[in-house]
Amino acid sequence: MHLLSLVPLVIGLAIAAVGVLGLTERLPRNRFGGVRTPASMRTDQTFALANKVAGLPLAVAGAVGIVGGIAGLLAANLLFAGLGLVGLAGIALGGGVLGHRAAQTVPDEAPPLPAGCQGCACGGCELTKSLGGPAGGSVGANVTRVGGQ
């Protein structure tokens, strides 16, 4: 028996657990497990989406590693363990790429609106201040006070 066959078995168990947690949306955003790219770590929503998309491939990758490790232990052959480890890495990498691409599709959150202006960018706040109105107010529907502009 080759104890090195335990490597894909143990890694496969961990990857499968992360995949199932991601697929069921029970994987919290963290620094250690799951798809952790700049796109997926932006918000909790992008992290959950990336890991939900990558969940099934990660679970399959973990199963490949588990089967490869068990076959390596039973056959006392490192070839099976090596194939399981290579298969695990390839499928997990593909799942991570899919999760990253899914996270990239989520638009950035809108920046917070300025106080008193509601972010309309009409220039009314500045015009109101220049006419002696309240600071941070809005011109509203009365555009005649500002020269009809």
N, C-alpha and C positions, 0 to 999 in steps of 0.2 A: 504494500500500500504506500502510495506517495502522499505525504502530507501536504505537498504543494497543490494537490487537487482541492484542498479546502479553500484556497484563495478565491476561485470563481464561485464557489458555493456560498461563502460568507458575503462576498461583494454582491452576488446575485440576490441574496435575501434582503440586503439593505436597499438595493436599487428597486426591487419589486415592492418593498414597503413604501418607498417614496412615490413610486408610480401609482399605487393604489390610493394613497392619501391625496395625491394630486388629482387623480381622476374623480374622486368623490368630494373634492373641494374642501378637504379637512387639513390640508397642509398649510400652516401659517407661514407668512413671509419670515424668512430667517437667513442666516449667513452660511448655513451648512448644507442643506438638502434642497433639491429641486432645481428648476431652471433659474439660474441667477445671472442674467445678462443685464446690461444697462437698460434695455427696453423693458425687461420683465420686472426689474426692481424699482421702476418709477413710482408705482402705487400698489396698494393691496389688490386692486382690481386687475392690473396687468399681471401681477404675480399669479393670481388665481387662474386667470385665463391661460397663461403660458403653461402652467403645470397641469391644467385640465387637458389641454391639447397634447402635451407630452406624456400624460399619465399612462395611456395604453401602450405606447412604444416602450416606456420605461418598465412597465410590468412585464411585457414580453421579453425585454432584455434581461430582466432579473430571472425569469423562468429559464432562459437559455443558459445563463450562468449556473443556475442551480442544477439543471440537467447535466451540463458539462462537468461540473464538479462531482456529482454523484457517479457519472459514468467513469470519470478518472479514478475515483476511489474504488469502484467495483472491478474495473478492468486492470487496475494497477498500471495505468498507462497515462503518461503526462500529455499525450497527444489530444485526448478527449478534453482534458482540463484546459489545455491551450486553445483548442477550438472554441470551447465554451466561453473563455475569457475574451477572445477576439470577437466572437459573435455578440457578446454582451456589450462590448465597447462600441462596436459599429452601430447596433440598433439604438443604444442609449444616445449616441452622438446624433443620429438622425432625429430622434425624438426631441432632443434639445434644440436642434435647428428649427423644427416645426413649432415648438413652443415659443422660441424667440421671434419667429416671423409672425405668429399670432399676436404676440404682445406689441409688435410694431404697428399693427393695424389700429390699435386703440389711440384715438386722438389725445393730445395733451390736454390737461385740464385748463379751463379758462382762468386767466389771472384774476385775482380779486378786484372788484370794481372800486374805483376811487370813492371816497366818502362824499356824499352829497351830489355827485354827478351822475351816478348810475352808469357811467362808462359809455355814454352815447356818442362821444367824440364830436358833438355838434359845435363846440366852441362857445356855447351859450353861457357857461359858467364864467369864462373870461370876459365875455361881453357884458354880463350882468355886473361884474365887479367894476368894469371900467365906466359904467353908467351910474355908479353909486349905489347899486342894489346890494342885497345881502351877499356876502362872500359864500361861494359854494351853491348859490341858488341857480335856477334855470330860467331861461327866457320863456319857455313854454310856448303856447300858441300865440302870444303877443309879440310878433316879430316886427311890428311897425315901430316899436320903441328903438330898435337897433338899425334903423334905416332901411327896413324892408329886405334885409339880407337873410 
